Amino acid sequence: MDPFDKLPAEPCLEILIATCSKRTIKQLMQASPVMLRQFVAHKEYINRKLVVTEADLDDDMVQDAIAIILFPPRDDSSYFVPFDNHCLSWSN
């Protein structure tokens, strides 16, 4: 039985962010399918919150860090389309 099963999504998300630790989040995801679903659904938001929590960064630095974290993997066949899209969304 998953103890997080009866909680709404928002408290689960806040719990993931409040851990302030990627290791703890990983352990929560392994133990709880609910937490895994929440992480997958809100990965970018959680990563952004963790970056801000781990360091005292201004908005531009956070945007740059998130852009680097979410940079598309290099795929030999169609690398430039995701690359261009990523750079365009990052610059906005």
C-alpha positions as CSV (number, residue, x, y, z in Angstrom):
1,M,0.0,0.0,0.0
2,D,1.4,3.4,-1.0
3,P,1.0,5.9,1.8
4,F,0.9,8.7,-0.7
5,D,-1.9,7.2,-2.7
6,K,-4.6,9.2,-0.9
7,L,-2.8,12.6,-1.0
8,P,-3.7,15.1,-3.7
9,A,-1.0,15.9,-6.2
10,E,0.0,19.3,-4.7
11,P,1.2,17.9,-1.3
12,C,3.1,15.1,-3.1
13,L,4.8,17.7,-5.2
14,E,5.7,19.9,-2.2
15,I,7.1,16.8,-0.4
16,L,9.4,16.1,-3.4
17,I,10.6,19.7,-3.5
18,A,11.0,19.9,0.3
19,T,13.4,17.0,0.4
20,C,16.0,19.3,-1.2
21,S,17.9,16.1,-2.3
22,K,18.0,14.3,-5.5
23,R,19.0,11.2,-3.7
24,T,16.0,11.3,-1.4
25,I,13.7,12.0,-4.4
26,K,15.1,9.0,-6.1
27,Q,14.4,6.9,-3.0
28,L,10.8,8.2,-2.8
29,M,10.3,7.4,-6.5
30,Q,11.5,3.8,-6.0
31,A,9.3,3.4,-2.9
32,S,6.1,5.1,-4.2
33,P,4.5,4.8,-7.6
34,V,2.5,8.0,-6.8
35,M,5.7,9.9,-6.2
36,L,7.2,8.5,-9.4
37,R,4.2,9.7,-11.3
38,Q,4.4,13.2,-9.7
39,F,8.1,13.4,-10.5
40,V,7.7,12.4,-14.1
41,A,4.8,14.8,-14.6
42,H,6.6,17.8,-13.0
43,K,10.3,17.0,-13.6
44,E,11.2,20.4,-15.0
45,Y,9.5,22.3,-12.2
46,I,11.1,20.1,-9.5
47,N,14.5,20.5,-11.1
48,R,14.1,24.2,-11.2
49,K,13.1,24.4,-7.5
50,L,16.0,22.2,-6.5
51,V,18.5,24.3,-8.4
52,V,17.2,27.4,-6.7
53,T,17.2,25.7,-3.3
54,E,20.8,24.3,-3.7
55,A,22.3,27.7,-4.6
56,D,21.5,31.3,-4.3
57,L,21.0,32.0,-8.0
58,D,19.3,34.9,-9.7
59,D,16.6,34.3,-12.4
60,D,19.0,34.5,-15.3
61,M,21.3,32.0,-13.7
62,V,18.5,29.6,-13.0
63,Q,17.3,29.9,-16.6
64,D,20.8,29.1,-17.9
65,A,21.1,26.1,-15.5
66,I,17.8,24.7,-16.5
67,A,18.6,25.1,-20.2
68,I,21.8,23.1,-19.6
69,I,20.1,20.4,-17.6
70,L,17.3,20.0,-20.2
71,F,19.6,20.2,-23.2
72,P,18.5,17.6,-25.8
73,P,20.8,14.6,-26.1
74,R,22.9,14.4,-29.2
75,D,21.2,12.1,-31.7
76,D,23.2,11.7,-34.9
77,S,20.1,11.6,-37.2
78,S,18.1,14.7,-36.1
79,Y,20.1,16.6,-33.6
80,F,19.7,20.1,-35.0
81,V,15.9,20.3,-34.9
82,P,15.7,19.7,-31.1
83,F,18.8,21.9,-30.6
84,D,17.3,24.8,-32.5
85,N,14.0,24.4,-30.7
86,H,15.8,24.3,-27.3
87,C,17.8,27.4,-28.1
88,L,14.8,29.3,-29.2
89,S,12.8,28.4,-26.1
90,W,15.8,29.2,-23.9
91,S,16.2,32.7,-25.4
92,N,12.6,33.7,-24.7
